[in-house]
Amino acid sequence: MLDHLIRGATVVDGTGGPSYPADVGVRDGRIAVIAEPGTVTEEAVTSEDAHGLVLAPGFVDPHTHYDAQLFWDPYATPSMNHGVTTVAGGNCGFTLAPLHPDRPEDADYTRRMMARVEGMALKALEEGVDWTWSGFREYLDALEGRIAVNAGFMVGHCALRRHVMGADAIGGQPTPEQMDAMLALFHDAMAAGAWGLSTTQSSTHSDGDGRPVASRHALPEELLALCRAVGEHEGTQIEAIVAGCLDQFADEEIDLLVDMTAAAGRPLNWNVLTIDAAVPARVPRQLVPSERARRAGGRVVALTMPILTPMNMSLGTFCALNLIPGWGDILALPVPERIERLRDADTRAGMLRRADSKEAGVFRRLADFGRYVIGDTYSAANEGLTGRVVKDIAAERGQDPFHCLVEICAADELRTVLWPMPTDNDPASWALRRETWDHEDVLLGGSDAGAHLDRMCGAPYTTRFLGDCLRGRKLLPLERAVKMLTDDPARLFGLRERGRVEEGFHADLVLFDPERVDAGPATLVHDLPGDSPRLDSKALGIVSVRVNGVETLRDDKVTGAVPGTVLRSGRDTRTVSTR
């Protein structure tokens, strides 16, 4: 007997092939039968009529930070609402394990680091996670049996360094004995099922004390030793971030990425390729590592987003504006002093020069302050400004846009929410995206879901992309779009029997209405532990999500079931060799 039968769905199976009508039966967590509509005679415990609906494999998000959130939110919301059934976590060099059992202060350090570098609410990290593990196996075991999505995790380089070197991980170099200990710890983690290594060399990544995070102090020899260790385990990967990921790689960064993937003989992915027709040199430069890696026996994959991710800013809290060269020191001042400095014309002029300089890189996109939209306001002086564009307000007041924006924020004691309008929403940029997606080493993803919770909302990229393909710009046919969200990332990670609607595969399935599938606007909600805020987005047109055959979501409401699996390397992933 079947556990469930989906009758008459339009199956888009993830291979990129033409869609077709079918009945799909599920039994024991697997797809048991795919047949022409009306031909399945086996009885089913439950069934549903899916005529007019699309049945696709569950979506695979290749870049998330759900490492902490899954402890208080086993449903990985809002990702699961938007059809995601498998998430890759432990990215950018940051993980919650391993933790040194004899240094309880390491957990506090990790919480403060994650709050700073990944924008996770410190209260949520303190109240929503029990922090009782030491080794990576214990961390994975703590999640097993209590999550609604499938989840796999890389090992963060920062945690490895901190465990072995303690406070010396910041600024120090490992002794030969410490390097051996780090490798032994890493091997243990991969033997327990970790997916491989994640690391960062990015200048934007600082810990809770404002110092460069631990992995930024690693020399190439250390990174290559860890990469060689990756190659000794089945079903493993590398994920790496360098400063040039945000704009254009330096020559030495290209050399490093190529050497890392070649040393491991495993794919390396990085996040995120920003595509803008106004910067035509960026995409060719960012794909140089991919071209060189293939010649060297490796593979470098660029993640890129198929949507423009909603993002808010504030002059009162840490956000991307703090990463503009020369802005961080000013925006870190106490609020009264910060307002005084921002109201100084010479200070503003200097900030604008730095924001529009070459050294600002990709953050130059944030420098057109006339294009900002005012979000939530908190004072009588700003009543009626929500939803208005700064350049229009500035024209009424006879001020330049940045001065106007500062005065609006100052009236709210810098609590004003700011929404920058994207500068790359033009037809030429979308045409360049469509062209870039055809590259063999470009993969859709990079949501950062689970991180930067009150500043950006990348999790809904799946449904917004499908809605755009079906009813918007129509850059791709539905079959191709689904493949890019399912089978492509599943193949990159070597997921065993996931990513397709195929008999014998795990029944990770999403059923959606092609006439309605989309994502609602990003809105701020307070539903994290400690009443901390985050941006959320409602899924539209998602009828049902199944993970390992069990329904986890129906009409945008979670069912309470937790059938997800902690995906462990080797057991649940096969080796994707680059040689």
Secondary structure, 3 states (H helix, E strand, C coil): CEEEEEEEEEECCCCCCCCEEEEEEEECCEEEEEECCCCCCCCEEEEEECCCCEEEECEEECCECCCCHHHHCCCCCCCHHHCEEEEEECCCCCCCCCCCCCCCHHHHHHHHHHHHHCCCCHHHHHHHCCCCCCCHHHHHHHHCCCCCCEEEECEEHHHHHHHHHHHHHCCCCCCHHHHHHHHHHHHHHHHCCCCEEEEEECCCCECCCCCECHHHHCCHHHHHHHHHHHCCCCCCEEEEEEHHHHCCCCHHHHHHHHHHHHHHCCEEEEECCCCCCCCCCHHHHHCHHHHHHHHHCCEEEEEECCCCCCECECCCCCCHHHHCCCCHHHHCCCHHHHHHHHCCHHHHHHHHHHHCCHHHHHHHHHCCHHHEEECCCCCHHHCCCCCCEHHHHHHHHCCCHHHHHHHHHHHCCCCCCEEECCCCCCHHHHHHHHHHCCCCCEEECCCCECCCCCCECCCCHHHHHHHHHHHCCCCCCHHHHHHHHCHHHHHHCCECCCCCCCCCCECCEEEECCCCCEECCCEEEEEEHHHEEEEECCEECEEEEEECCEEEEECCEECCCCCCCECCECCCECCCCCC
